[in-house]
Amino acid sequence: MTEIPDKLFFRIGEVAALLELKTHVLRYWETEFPVLQPVKSRTNQRLYRRKDVETALLIKDLLYRQGFTIAGARQQLLTEEVQPELPLDDTDTNQRLLQDIKADLLRLRRRLTDNTP
């Protein structure tokens, strides 16, 4: 699995390097997958958020590893988005949620301690 650096925004070149793709592939995917919409800076540069990078990783997996067509991958992404979340009283779900929260808090703590003088 690709390790995504702990940053708020990524430029298209950084995302392309992470995914081992050319930048024109990412630009093409933006036209084919409505869920992949990076924000644009004042200088009109694409800025991908972490969620965008994760989405691009998923698209790459669907297309290259699982063998989906563009249309099939688009449909798969839509059906994954529409699926309801599991109820929170499920023990496994609660454990995953707590682990995610803990990881986020540890990442925030590291960021805060790294920035102290």
C-alpha positions as CSV (number, residue, x, y, z in Angstrom):
1,M,0.0,0.0,0.0
2,T,1.2,3.5,-0.8
3,E,2.1,5.6,2.2
4,I,0.6,9.1,1.9
5,P,2.7,11.8,3.5
6,D,1.1,13.8,6.3
7,K,0.3,17.0,4.4
8,L,-2.8,19.1,3.9
9,F,-2.4,19.7,0.1
10,F,-0.4,18.0,-2.6
11,R,0.4,19.3,-6.1
12,I,-0.3,17.3,-9.1
13,G,3.3,16.3,-9.6
14,E,3.5,15.0,-6.0
15,V,0.3,12.9,-6.5
16,A,1.6,11.6,-9.8
17,A,4.9,10.5,-8.2
18,L,3.0,8.8,-5.3
19,L,0.8,6.9,-7.7
20,E,3.6,6.3,-10.2
21,L,1.6,7.9,-13.0
22,K,2.0,10.7,-15.5
23,T,0.2,14.0,-14.6
24,H,-1.9,13.9,-17.8
25,V,-3.4,10.6,-16.5
26,L,-4.6,12.4,-13.3
27,R,-6.0,15.3,-15.4
28,Y,-7.9,12.8,-17.5
29,W,-9.3,11.0,-14.5
30,E,-10.6,14.4,-13.2
31,T,-12.7,14.6,-16.4
32,E,-14.0,11.0,-16.0
33,F,-14.5,10.7,-12.3
34,P,-16.7,13.4,-10.7
35,V,-15.5,12.4,-7.2
36,L,-11.9,13.4,-8.1
37,Q,-12.0,17.2,-8.0
38,P,-9.0,18.9,-6.6
39,V,-9.2,22.5,-5.6
40,K,-7.4,25.1,-7.6
41,S,-5.1,27.7,-6.0
42,R,-5.1,31.4,-6.9
43,T,-2.4,30.6,-9.5
44,N,-4.8,27.9,-10.9
45,Q,-2.6,25.0,-9.7
46,R,-4.4,21.8,-8.8
47,L,-4.2,21.1,-5.0
48,Y,-5.2,17.6,-4.0
49,R,-6.4,17.0,-0.5
50,R,-5.7,13.8,1.3
51,K,-9.2,12.5,0.4
52,D,-8.4,13.2,-3.3
53,V,-5.2,11.3,-3.1
54,E,-7.0,8.3,-1.5
55,T,-9.6,8.5,-4.2
56,A,-6.9,8.5,-6.9
57,L,-5.3,5.5,-5.3
58,L,-8.7,3.7,-5.3
59,I,-9.2,4.6,-9.0
60,K,-5.8,3.3,-9.9
61,D,-6.5,0.0,-8.0
62,L,-9.9,-0.4,-9.7
63,L,-8.4,0.3,-13.2
64,Y,-5.0,-1.3,-13.0
65,R,-5.2,-4.1,-10.5
66,Q,-8.9,-5.1,-10.6
67,G,-9.3,-4.6,-14.3
68,F,-12.3,-2.3,-14.3
69,T,-13.1,-0.2,-17.3
70,I,-13.4,3.6,-16.8
71,A,-17.2,3.3,-16.8
72,G,-17.1,0.3,-14.4
73,A,-14.7,2.0,-12.0
74,R,-16.9,5.1,-12.1
75,Q,-20.0,3.0,-11.2
76,Q,-18.1,1.2,-8.5
77,L,-17.1,4.5,-6.9
78,L,-20.7,5.7,-7.0
79,T,-22.0,2.5,-5.4
80,E,-19.3,2.7,-2.7
81,E,-20.3,6.3,-1.9
82,V,-24.0,5.5,-1.6
83,Q,-23.6,2.5,0.7
84,P,-24.8,3.3,4.2
85,E,-22.3,3.2,7.0
86,L,-22.5,0.4,9.5
87,P,-24.3,1.2,12.7
88,L,-22.1,2.6,15.4
89,D,-23.1,-0.1,17.9
90,D,-21.2,-2.7,16.0
91,T,-18.0,-3.5,18.0
92,D,-15.7,-3.8,15.0
93,T,-16.9,-0.4,13.7
94,N,-16.4,1.2,17.0
95,Q,-12.9,-0.2,17.3
96,R,-12.0,1.1,13.8
97,L,-13.5,4.5,14.6
98,L,-11.5,4.7,17.8
99,Q,-8.3,3.7,16.1
100,D,-8.9,6.3,13.4
101,I,-9.5,9.0,16.0
102,K,-6.4,7.9,17.9
103,A,-4.2,8.0,14.8
104,D,-5.5,11.5,13.9
105,L,-4.8,12.7,17.4
106,L,-1.3,11.3,17.4
107,R,-0.6,12.8,14.0
108,L,-1.9,16.2,15.3
109,R,0.2,15.8,18.5
110,R,3.4,15.1,16.4
111,R,2.6,18.1,14.2
112,L,2.2,20.4,17.2
113,T,5.4,19.1,18.9
114,D,7.4,19.4,15.7
115,N,6.4,23.1,15.3
116,T,7.3,24.2,18.9
117,P,10.4,26.4,19.2
